[in-house]
């Protein structure tokens, strides 16, 4: 199945952002919300926002015209979902609300229409029983702000067909997004990792190791600096897997099982996989040319990031609290 028509249910900032992304990519998009009036107001906001983004250079020239041309409202939910190829539910993150909305969507959608949910933490298995024909249902998790964050998590349920997943992957490729399919577990990957970092960061502050401000400085200027270009496995391959294994010994001595050496890393080092430096890493093998190209890309990427940060200047800070 090829998707050409889309309805976004939930036209707030998350759903509206998704609508803009798909409209700019050429899809015919309808937005629906709790009322026609709410959806119409959101449409006006999205059109103005797109013009502002284009004037600021955040959208390519012509994008605002595409948003105005390709996004429509003015229909109640049942009518808005009735004849489209793909419906993305983007209401707020509460299980009962999502189940109610998904039930309404599947009642009025075509039996072959693909239905996605933009949940950030709820497993498919907790939602799919609300959907008629669950074989066409899956998680399609965009991140906020959707116009500027390209990654999308995809989660298939026990009943989801491969054809439904492939159709959504094609849609994402057309819109310039990068889809990654993960297993059906709470929090998936994005928020499991993001919340694990926040949990450890709060422990650091609670233990008096550093202030919240200094933790944020360290994260954004060190390993977080790399994360726009490389994930944790690629970073470990570049740093040296044997180095990581040795560092984990210190962590395990200090913090116990919580930060013990991962078995995946232990097995890699035992198999003489040390990363880029010996051509054998967690992500595969690196010959001499691949290693040189990777290091050259890394150096250019980090230099460009430094230049961008200098150009943008520091992010605005929270207002100081009154005494």
ChimeraX attribute file (.defattr): number of C-alpha atoms within 10 A of each C-alpha:
attribute: neighborCount
match mode: 1-to-1
recipient: residues
	/A:1	13
	/A:2	13
	/A:3	16
	/A:4	14
	/A:5	20
	/A:6	26
	/A:7	28
	/A:8	29
	/A:9	27
	/A:10	23
	/A:11	28
	/A:12	22
	/A:13	16
	/A:14	20
	/A:15	27
	/A:16	25
	/A:17	23
	/A:18	24
	/A:19	31
	/A:20	26
	/A:21	22
	/A:22	26
	/A:23	26
	/A:24	25
	/A:25	19
	/A:26	18
	/A:27	22
	/A:28	21
	/A:29	27
	/A:30	26
	/A:31	31
	/A:32	31
	/A:33	25
	/A:34	14
	/A:35	12
	/A:36	16
	/A:37	15
	/A:38	17
	/A:39	26
	/A:40	19
	/A:41	13
	/A:42	22
	/A:43	25
	/A:44	13
	/A:45	15
	/A:46	23
	/A:47	20
	/A:48	15
	/A:49	16
	/A:50	24
	/A:51	21
	/A:52	14
	/A:53	17
	/A:54	17
	/A:55	13
	/A:56	10
	/A:57	10
	/A:58	14
	/A:59	17
	/A:60	12
	/A:61	13
	/A:62	12
	/A:63	21
	/A:64	24
	/A:65	15
	/A:66	20
	/A:67	28
	/A:68	19
	/A:69	15
	/A:70	20
	/A:71	25
	/A:72	21
	/A:73	23
	/A:74	19
	/A:75	18
	/A:76	16
	/A:77	25
	/A:78	15
	/A:79	14
	/A:80	25
	/A:81	30
	/A:82	18
	/A:83	17
	/A:84	21
	/A:85	21
	/A:86	27
	/A:87	28
	/A:88	27
	/A:89	25
	/A:90	26
	/A:91	22
	/A:92	15
	/A:93	13
	/A:94	11
	/A:95	14
	/A:96	11
	/A:97	12
	/A:98	21
	/A:99	17
	/A:100	13
	/A:101	20
	/A:102	26
	/A:103	17
	/A:104	17
	/A:105	25
	/A:106	25
	/A:107	17
	/A:108	16
	/A:109	22
	/A:110	15
	/A:111	15
	/A:112	15
	/A:113	23
	/A:114	28
	/A:115	28
	/A:116	26
	/A:117	25
	/A:118	25
	/A:119	25
	/A:120	21
	/A:121	20
	/A:122	20
	/A:123	21
	/A:124	25
	/A:125	16
	/A:126	13
	/A:127	23
	/A:128	23
	/A:129	13
	/A:130	20
	/A:131	20
	/A:132	18
	/A:133	18
	/A:134	21
	/A:135	20
	/A:136	25
	/A:137	30
	/A:138	30
	/A:139	29
	/A:140	27
	/A:141	24
	/A:142	26
	/A:143	20
	/A:144	14
	/A:145	14
	/A:146	21
	/A:147	22
	/A:148	13
	/A:149	12
	/A:150	17
	/A:151	17
	/A:152	21
	/A:153	21
	/A:154	23
	/A:155	24
	/A:156	24
	/A:157	20
	/A:158	14
	/A:159	15
	/A:160	19
	/A:161	15
	/A:162	11
	/A:163	14
	/A:164	22
	/A:165	22
	/A:166	13
	/A:167	17
	/A:168	22
	/A:169	20
	/A:170	16
	/A:171	20
	/A:172	20
	/A:173	13
	/A:174	14
	/A:175	18
	/A:176	14
	/A:177	21
	/A:178	15
	/A:179	20
	/A:180	14
	/A:181	16
	/A:182	14
	/A:183	14
	/A:184	21
	/A:185	14
	/A:186	15
	/A:187	16
	/A:188	21
	/A:189	18
	/A:190	16
	/A:191	13
	/A:192	14
	/A:193	12
	/A:194	11
	/A:195	13
	/A:196	11
	/A:197	13
	/A:198	11
	/A:199	11
	/A:200	11
	/A:201	19
	/A:202	16
	/A:203	13
	/A:204	15
	/A:205	15
	/A:206	12
	/A:207	10
	/A:208	10
	/A:209	12
	/A:210	16
	/A:211	15
	/A:212	14
	/A:213	9
	/A:214	11
	/A:215	15
	/A:216	13
	/A:217	12
	/A:218	13
	/A:219	14
	/A:220	12
	/A:221	11
	/A:222	10
	/A:223	14
	/A:224	15
	/A:225	15
	/A:226	18
	/A:227	13
	/A:228	11
	/A:229	14
	/A:230	15
	/A:231	12
	/A:232	11
	/A:233	14
	/A:234	17
	/A:235	17
	/A:236	21
	/A:237	25
	/A:238	19
	/A:239	15
	/A:240	19
	/A:241	26
	/A:242	20
	/A:243	14
	/A:244	17
	/A:245	18
	/A:246	11
	/A:247	13
	/A:248	18
	/A:249	15
	/A:250	14
	/A:251	15
	/A:252	14
	/A:253	11
	/A:254	12
	/A:255	12
	/A:256	12
	/A:257	11
	/A:258	9
	/A:259	14
	/A:260	17
	/A:261	19
	/A:262	11
	/A:263	9
	/A:264	9
	/A:265	20
	/A:266	15
	/A:267	11
	/A:268	18
	/A:269	21
	/A:270	10
	/A:271	10
	/A:272	14
	/A:273	23
	/A:274	25
	/A:275	28
	/A:276	28
	/A:277	17
	/A:278	16
	/A:279	17
	/A:280	21
	/A:281	24
	/A:282	18
	/A:283	12
	/A:284	12
	/A:285	15
	/A:286	18
	/A:287	12
	/A:288	13
	/A:289	8
	/A:290	13
	/A:291	18
	/A:292	13
	/A:293	10
	/A:294	15
	/A:295	13
	/A:296	11
	/A:297	13
	/A:298	16
	/A:299	11
	/A:300	12
	/A:301	15
	/A:302	15
	/A:303	11
	/A:304	12
	/A:305	16
	/A:306	13
	/A:307	12
	/A:308	11
	/A:309	11
	/A:310	10
	/A:311	9
	/A:312	8
	/A:313	9
	/A:314	8
	/A:315	7
	/A:316	6
	/A:317	6
	/A:318	6
	/A:319	6
	/A:320	6
	/A:321	5
	/A:322	4
	/A:323	3
